[in-house]
Protein backbone atom coordinates (compact mmCIF):
# COMPACT_ATOMS: atom_id res chain seq x y z
CA UNK A 1 0.00 0.00 0.00
CA UNK A 2 1.44 3.37 -0.93
CA UNK A 3 -0.81 5.51 1.20
CA UNK A 4 -0.36 5.33 4.92
CA UNK A 5 -2.26 7.34 7.49
CA UNK A 6 0.44 8.35 9.95
CA UNK A 7 -1.63 10.59 12.22
CA UNK A 8 -5.21 11.75 12.32
CA UNK A 9 -4.71 14.49 9.73
CA UNK A 10 -1.39 13.50 8.10
CA UNK A 11 -1.18 11.04 5.22
CA UNK A 12 2.10 9.75 3.78
CA UNK A 13 2.05 9.22 0.03
CA UNK A 14 4.21 6.40 -1.35
CA UNK A 15 6.68 6.50 -4.23
CA UNK A 16 4.10 6.24 -7.04
CA UNK A 17 0.87 8.11 -7.64
CA UNK A 18 -0.17 6.98 -11.10
CA UNK A 19 -2.78 5.18 -13.17
CA UNK A 20 -1.82 1.81 -11.65
CA UNK A 21 -2.84 2.77 -8.12
CA UNK A 22 -5.09 5.82 -8.43
CA UNK A 23 -8.29 3.83 -7.76
CA UNK A 24 -7.00 2.42 -4.50
CA UNK A 25 -5.50 5.77 -3.55
CA UNK A 26 -8.80 7.55 -4.22
CA UNK A 27 -10.61 5.26 -1.79
CA UNK A 28 -7.96 5.63 0.90
CA UNK A 29 -7.70 9.39 0.47
CA UNK A 30 -11.49 9.82 0.57
CA UNK A 31 -11.62 7.85 3.84
CA UNK A 32 -8.82 10.00 5.28
CA UNK A 33 -10.66 13.18 4.27
CA UNK A 34 -13.90 11.97 5.82
CA UNK A 35 -12.18 11.30 9.15
CA UNK A 36 -10.05 14.46 9.16
CA UNK A 37 -10.70 16.94 11.95
CA UNK A 38 -8.86 19.83 10.26
CA UNK A 39 -6.71 20.32 7.21
CA UNK A 40 -5.50 17.08 5.65
CA UNK A 41 -1.75 17.17 5.05
CA UNK A 42 -0.23 14.90 2.42
CA UNK A 43 3.46 14.15 3.00
CA UNK A 44 4.88 13.91 -0.52
CA UNK A 45 8.52 13.27 0.50
CA UNK A 46 8.59 9.67 -0.83
CA UNK A 47 6.87 10.49 -4.14
CA UNK A 48 9.04 9.72 -7.18
CA UNK A 49 6.48 9.20 -9.97
CA UNK A 50 3.25 11.05 -10.69
CA UNK A 51 1.21 11.08 -13.90
CA UNK A 52 -1.96 12.78 -15.14
CA UNK A 53 -4.12 10.34 -13.19
CA UNK A 54 -2.26 11.19 -9.98
CA UNK A 55 -2.57 14.92 -10.66
CA UNK A 56 -6.29 14.42 -11.30
CA UNK A 57 -6.62 12.61 -7.98
CA UNK A 58 -4.93 15.48 -6.12
CA UNK A 59 -7.16 18.00 -7.88
CA UNK A 60 -10.34 16.06 -7.08
CA UNK A 61 -9.25 15.65 -3.45
CA UNK A 62 -8.58 19.40 -3.29
CA UNK A 63 -12.08 20.19 -4.57
CA UNK A 64 -13.63 17.70 -2.14
CA UNK A 65 -11.65 19.26 0.71
CA UNK A 66 -12.73 22.78 -0.22
CA UNK A 67 -16.38 21.67 -0.18
CA UNK A 68 -16.08 20.12 3.28
CA UNK A 69 -13.99 22.91 4.79
CA UNK A 70 -10.87 20.75 5.19
CA UNK A 71 -8.04 22.05 3.04
CA UNK A 72 -5.73 19.57 1.34
CA UNK A 73 -2.11 20.64 1.94
CA UNK A 74 0.90 19.13 0.15
CA UNK A 75 4.01 18.90 2.35
CA UNK A 76 7.61 18.11 1.39
CA UNK A 77 7.18 18.48 -2.35
CA UNK A 78 10.39 17.80 -4.27
CA UNK A 79 11.75 20.27 -6.82
CA UNK A 80 10.58 17.90 -9.56
CA UNK A 81 7.03 17.76 -8.20
CA UNK A 82 6.96 21.54 -7.79
CA UNK A 83 8.07 21.84 -11.42
CA UNK A 84 5.26 19.53 -12.61
CA UNK A 85 2.74 21.50 -10.57
CA UNK A 86 4.06 24.77 -12.03
CA UNK A 87 3.95 23.52 -15.63
CA UNK A 88 0.37 22.30 -15.16
CA UNK A 89 -0.44 25.47 -13.17
CA UNK A 90 -1.78 23.33 -10.35
CA UNK A 91 0.55 25.23 -8.03
CA UNK A 92 -2.00 28.05 -8.33
CA UNK A 93 -4.84 25.75 -7.22
CA UNK A 94 -3.37 23.27 -4.74
CA UNK A 95 -2.08 24.34 -1.33
CA UNK A 96 1.66 23.69 -1.03
CA UNK A 97 3.34 24.05 2.31
CA UNK A 98 6.10 26.63 2.09
CA UNK A 99 8.66 24.87 4.27
CA UNK A 100 11.40 22.97 2.48
CA UNK A 101 12.02 19.25 2.29
CA UNK A 102 14.04 18.05 5.25
CA UNK A 103 16.69 15.69 3.90
CA UNK A 104 18.61 15.29 7.18
CA UNK A 105 16.55 12.36 8.43
C-alpha positions in Angstrom: 0.0 0.0 0.0 1.4 3.4 -0.9 -0.8 5.5 1.2 -0.4 5.3 4.9 -2.3 7.3 7.5 0.4 8.4 10.0 -1.6 10.6 12.2 -5.2 11.8 12.3 -4.7 14.5 9.7 -1.4 13.5 8.1 -1.2 11.0 5.2 2.1 9.7 3.8 2.0 9.2 0.0 4.2 6.4 -1.4 6.7 6.5 -4.2 4.1 6.2 -7.0 0.9 8.1 -7.6 -0.2 7.0 -11.1 -2.8 5.2 -13.2 -1.8 1.8 -11.7 -2.8 2.8 -8.1 -5.1 5.8 -8.4 -8.3 3.8 -7.8 -7.0 2.4 -4.5 -5.5 5.8 -3.6 -8.8 7.6 -4.2 -10.6 5.3 -1.8 -8.0 5.6 0.9 -7.7 9.4 0.5 -11.5 9.8 0.6 -11.6 7.9 3.8 -8.8 10.0 5.3 -10.7 13.2 4.3 -13.9 12.0 5.8 -12.2 11.3 9.1 -10.1 14.5 9.2 -10.7 16.9 11.9 -8.9 19.8 10.3 -6.7 20.3 7.2 -5.5 17.1 5.7 -1.8 17.2 5.0 -0.2 14.9 2.4 3.5 14.1 3.0 4.9 13.9 -0.5 8.5 13.3 0.5 8.6 9.7 -0.8 6.9 10.5 -4.1 9.0 9.7 -7.2 6.5 9.2 -10.0 3.2 11.0 -10.7 1.2 11.1 -13.9 -2.0 12.8 -15.1 -4.1 10.3 -13.2 -2.3 11.2 -10.0 -2.6 14.9 -10.7 -6.3 14.4 -11.3 -6.6 12.6 -8.0 -4.9 15.5 -6.1 -7.2 18.0 -7.9 -10.3 16.1 -7.1 -9.3 15.6 -3.5 -8.6 19.4 -3.3 -12.1 20.2 -4.6 -13.6 17.7 -2.1 -11.7 19.3 0.7 -12.7 22.8 -0.2 -16.4 21.7 -0.2 -16.1 20.1 3.3 -14.0 22.9 4.8 -10.9 20.8 5.2 -8.0 22.0 3.0 -5.7 19.6 1.3 -2.1 20.6 1.9 0.9 19.1 0.1 4.0 18.9 2.3 7.6 18.1 1.4 7.2 18.5 -2.4 10.4 17.8 -4.3 11.7 20.3 -6.8 10.6 17.9 -9.6 7.0 17.8 -8.2 7.0 21.5 -7.8 8.1 21.8 -11.4 5.3 19.5 -12.6 2.7 21.5 -10.6 4.1 24.8 -12.0 3.9 23.5 -15.6 0.4 22.3 -15.2 -0.4 25.5 -13.2 -1.8 23.3 -10.4 0.6 25.2 -8.0 -2.0 28.1 -8.3 -4.8 25.8 -7.2 -3.4 23.3 -4.7 -2.1 24.3 -1.3 1.7 23.7 -1.0 3.3 24.0 2.3 6.1 26.6 2.1 8.7 24.9 4.3 11.4 23.0 2.5 12.0 19.3 2.3 14.0 18.0 5.3 16.7 15.7 3.9 18.6 15.3 7.2 16.5 12.4 8.4 
